[in-house]
Amino acid sequence: MRLKATAIALAVVAAIGYGVHERKELGRQQQAAAPTSEAAPPAPFAAADQRGYTPGDDVTRYVALATPTSAFDAWSLINACERAERNGMPDARECCNGVTQEHRRRAGALLSVAMMEGVRGAAVEYVHTIMGVPREELAQARQKNPEVDKAVNTVVEKLQESATGDREAIRMLARLYRASNPITGERNAEKALMYATAEHELLKTPDVYKAPVLADLTASLTLEQVQRARDAGLQLAHHCDCKEG
């Protein structure tokens, strides 16, 4: 079962994730290559500062560790580099020092591994990646590759699984179901109300701010649906092993 699910998730990386990478490449201005140190083999990270490892070196070492958590750590370094470049941050060269095109091409697969193994935060970041794909491109991918819808469903399932211990996952699910979107392709007011209730409960959101959102969601629901969603949301919040952030 896990192997099949992994294959499905990797299918959506091939169909969508790499497309995101290619668009970034086309839109990125050519930059002079930053100086890099010779890539070091995997070694204890405690001495990293003394040995002068670059972010690219650390990506290589994280990948070599071959664990779900290290895959997410490697992806995080690559993502930090690309985010710094996109935003024209002054430390972009430092963040990207040693990060190669091969690293960038592997980013989607690294994130997929972390998501499938339930690494905290990976499912949320994976959804962010898909949401960065223009709707028309996602629609085309769905037409060309029948596995894409299965893969998207797998991503949402992983996001729901992580909601029991990740406040950001709860917030993302509330957002996904609140309006028609490229991930779920539907508006589901009952599910949105459930996750919005959990989010507000965890954040202790003042009534003045949460009232408009809840009013919009309850307008199309029966009293039974509203009660069911609220009960489920409160239960999720009270049993969530959520950390800050």
CORRA-V37233 format. One record per pair of residues at least 24 apart in sequence whose C-alpha atoms are under 8 Angstrom apart, sorted by the first residue. I is the first residue (numbers start at 1). J is the second residue. D is the distance in Angstrom with one decimal. If there is no record, write none. Layout:
# CORRA-V37233
{{I;J;D} {I;J;D}}
This chain:
# CORRA-V37233
{{5;116;7.9} {5;151;7.9} {5;154;7.1} {6;112;7.9} {6;113;7.6} {6;116;6.6} {8;147;6.5} {8;148;7.7} {8;150;6.7} {8;151;5.0} {8;154;7.7} {9;112;6.5} {9;116;7.7} {9;151;4.9} {9;152;7.7} {9;154;6.8} {9;155;7.3} {10;109;6.6} {10;112;6.5} {10;151;7.9} {11;147;6.7} {11;148;6.8} {11;151;6.8} {12;147;7.4} {12;148;5.4} {12;151;5.6} {12;152;7.2} {13;108;5.7} {13;109;6.5} {13;112;7.3} {15;141;6.3} {15;145;7.6} {15;148;7.3} {16;130;7.0} {16;133;7.3} {16;138;7.3} {16;141;7.3} {17;108;5.5} {17;129;7.0} {17;130;7.1} {18;105;7.0} {18;108;6.7} {20;129;7.7} {20;132;7.5} {20;133;6.6} {21;104;7.5} {21;105;7.1} {28;85;7.8} {28;86;7.4} {34;93;6.2} {34;94;7.9} {34;96;7.5} {34;97;5.5} {34;98;7.1} {35;97;6.6} {35;98;7.2} {36;97;5.9} {36;98;4.9} {37;98;7.2} {54;97;5.8} {54;98;5.9} {55;95;6.4} {55;96;6.6} {55;97;5.9} {55;98;6.1} {55;99;6.6} {56;96;7.0} {56;97;6.0} {56;98;3.8} {56;99;4.1} {56;100;7.0} {57;98;6.3} {57;99;7.7} {59;99;7.5} {59;103;7.5} {68;113;6.0} {68;114;4.7} {68;117;6.3} {68;119;6.7} {69;114;6.3} {69;119;6.2} {71;110;5.1} {71;111;6.7} {71;113;6.9} {71;114;6.1} {72;110;6.4} {72;111;5.8} {72;113;7.9} {72;114;5.4} {72;119;7.5} {72;122;6.9} {74;107;7.9} {74;110;7.4} {75;107;5.4} {75;108;7.9} {75;110;6.0} {75;111;6.1} {78;103;7.1} {78;104;6.5} {78;107;6.9} {79;107;7.9} {115;155;7.9} {115;158;7.0} {116;158;7.0} {118;158;7.2} {118;161;8.0} {118;162;6.8} {120;162;7.0} {120;165;7.9} {120;166;6.9} {121;166;7.2} {121;168;7.6} {121;169;7.6} {123;155;6.8} {123;158;6.2} {123;159;5.2} {123;162;7.4} {123;169;7.5} {124;159;6.6} {124;168;6.9} {124;169;5.7} {124;172;7.0} {126;155;7.5} {127;155;7.2} {127;156;8.0} {127;183;7.7} {130;183;7.3} {131;182;6.7} {131;183;7.0} {135;182;5.9} {138;182;7.2} {152;183;6.6} {152;184;7.7} {153;184;7.7} {156;183;8.0} {156;184;7.8} {163;240;7.5} {164;236;6.8} {164;239;7.3} {164;240;4.8} {164;241;6.3} {164;242;7.2} {165;240;5.3} {165;241;4.5} {165;242;4.5} {165;243;7.2} {166;240;7.6} {166;241;7.3} {166;242;5.1} {166;243;6.6} {167;199;7.2} {167;202;7.9} {167;242;5.6} {167;243;7.0} {167;244;7.5} {167;245;7.1} {168;245;7.1} {170;195;5.8} {170;196;7.7} {170;198;7.2} {170;199;6.2} {171;195;7.0} {171;196;7.0} {171;199;6.0} {174;199;7.9} {178;217;7.5} {189;217;5.3} {189;218;7.2} {189;220;7.3} {189;221;7.3} {190;217;7.3} {190;218;7.9} {190;221;7.1} {190;225;6.5} {190;226;6.9} {190;229;5.8} {191;229;6.8} {192;217;7.2} {193;217;6.1} {193;218;7.4} {193;226;7.6} {193;229;5.9} {193;230;6.8} {193;233;7.6} {194;229;4.4} {194;230;5.5} {194;231;7.7} {194;232;6.0} {194;233;4.3} {194;234;7.9} {195;233;5.7} {196;233;7.4} {197;229;8.0} {197;230;6.1} {197;233;5.1} {197;234;6.5} {198;233;4.4} {198;234;5.5} {198;235;7.8} {198;236;6.1} {198;237;4.8} {199;237;7.2} {201;234;6.9} {201;237;6.4} {202;237;6.0}}
